[in-house]
Structure formats: C-alpha cells, structure tokens
C-alpha cells in the first residue's frame, strides 16, 4: 500500500518494515502499534467528551426539547440493569445446567497412545 506513494514509496515501506523484508522488527513495531492505538483512541474520546461537556451540544434549529426529556436515573438505569441481569442469568443457566453444550464432541473420545498424529 505505501509502496505506491510517488518518489518515497519504497523508502517508506522499508522504514515501516524495519528492513527490506517483513521480519522481527516489523512484528515488534506492529505489536507496539496495536498495543498503543487503543490508549490513543481512549485519550481522544476523553478529550472529546471534556470539550463537549464544556461547550455543550449544538442546536442549529433552536428548538427547546427539555419537556420531552426524562432523567437517565432511575428510568433507564433500572431498564439496563434488568436487561443485563437477564443476559447474565441466561449465561449462568447454560454454564451450570449444560456446561458441555458448546464443546466439541471429539473431547469425549478416549485418547489412544498408539495412534498419534
């Protein structure tokens, strides 16, 4: 993908790869990238929420909709807790009463030491 950039494409690819071919430097760079990018995104989300909290939301039409709003707590929080508890109870039901429901049937075949892969 980066090799298609005019004039600097091959140098850019070698810089990203860490050499002339994909190898250990590439693996460590992409591992670090995949580890650090979620923290970068989390930081951007927090900054976005802080700015949104300070300046407020945009209202281009100028309509007042405060009469249509209800508070989040207790109405929606109770609804969410009820939904989460239903999902957790269903999960616990499967785990407790049917633990082998999602397992592979080959797990019940007795191991044979004479037949090995």
C-alpha positions in Angstrom: 0.0 0.0 0.0 2.7 2.5 1.0 4.9 1.5 -2.0 2.5 3.3 -4.3 3.4 6.7 -2.9 5.4 8.6 -5.5 9.2 9.2 -5.0 9.3 8.0 -1.4 7.2 4.8 -1.6 10.0 2.2 -1.4 11.8 4.1 1.4 8.6 4.5 3.3 7.9 0.7 3.1 11.5 -0.1 4.2 11.1 2.3 7.2 7.7 0.8 8.2 9.0 -2.8 7.8 12.3 -2.1 9.5 14.3 -3.6 6.7 14.0 -5.0 3.2 11.5 -7.7 4.2 8.9 -8.4 6.8 10.6 -9.7 9.9 11.1 -9.4 13.6 11.3 -5.5 13.6 8.0 -5.4 11.7 6.4 -7.7 14.2 7.6 -5.6 17.2 6.5 -2.4 15.6 3.0 -3.6 14.7 2.7 -5.2 18.2 3.5 -1.8 19.8 1.2 -0.1 17.4 -1.7 -2.4 18.2 -1.0 -2.0 21.9 -0.8 1.8 21.9 -3.6 2.8 19.5 -6.5 1.9 21.8 -4.9 4.1 24.5 -4.6 6.9 21.9 -8.3 6.4 20.9 -9.3 6.4 24.6 -7.5 9.7 25.2 -9.1 11.3 22.1 -12.6 10.1 23.3 -11.9 11.6 26.8 -10.8 14.9 25.3 -13.8 14.9 23.0 -16.2 14.4 26.0 -14.4 17.1 28.0 -14.8 19.6 25.2 -18.4 18.6 24.6 -19.2 18.9 28.3 -17.6 22.4 28.4 -19.1 23.9 25.3 -22.4 22.0 25.2 -24.1 20.3 22.3 -25.0 22.0 19.0 -28.6 23.2 18.5 -28.9 24.7 15.0 -32.7 24.7 14.9 -33.0 26.4 18.3 -35.8 24.1 19.4 -36.4 23.6 23.1 -36.8 19.9 23.8 -36.5 19.9 27.6 -40.1 19.0 28.0 -39.6 15.7 26.2 -36.7 14.5 28.2 -36.7 12.2 31.3 -33.8 11.7 33.6 -31.5 8.8 32.9 -31.5 7.6 36.5 -33.7 5.8 37.7 -35.7 5.1 34.5 -33.0 3.9 32.0 -30.6 2.6 34.6 -33.2 0.3 36.0 -34.0 -0.9 32.5 -30.4 -1.5 31.7 -29.8 -3.4 34.9 -32.8 -5.6 34.2 -31.5 -6.4 30.7 -28.0 -7.2 31.9 -29.4 -9.4 34.6 -31.5 -11.4 32.1 -28.4 -12.0 29.9 -26.3 -13.0 32.9 -29.0 -15.4 34.2 -29.2 -17.0 30.7 -25.4 -17.3 30.6 -25.3 -18.8 34.1 -28.1 -21.2 33.2 -26.1 -22.6 30.2 -22.9 -22.8 32.3 -24.5 -24.5 35.3 -27.1 -26.8 33.7 -25.5 -27.6 30.3 -21.7 -27.0 30.5 -20.9 -29.2 27.6 -23.3 -27.5 25.2 -20.7 -25.6 23.3 -17.8 -28.2 23.5 -16.5 -30.3 20.6 -17.9 -33.9 20.6 -14.3 -35.2 20.0 -13.5 -34.2 23.5 -15.3 -37.4 24.7 -13.2 -39.8 22.6 -10.7 -41.6 24.8 -7.1 -40.9 24.0 -5.2 -43.7 22.3 -1.5 -43.6 22.8 -0.9 -46.0 19.9 -2.5 -43.6 17.4 -0.8 -40.3 17.4 -0.7 -37.6 14.7 
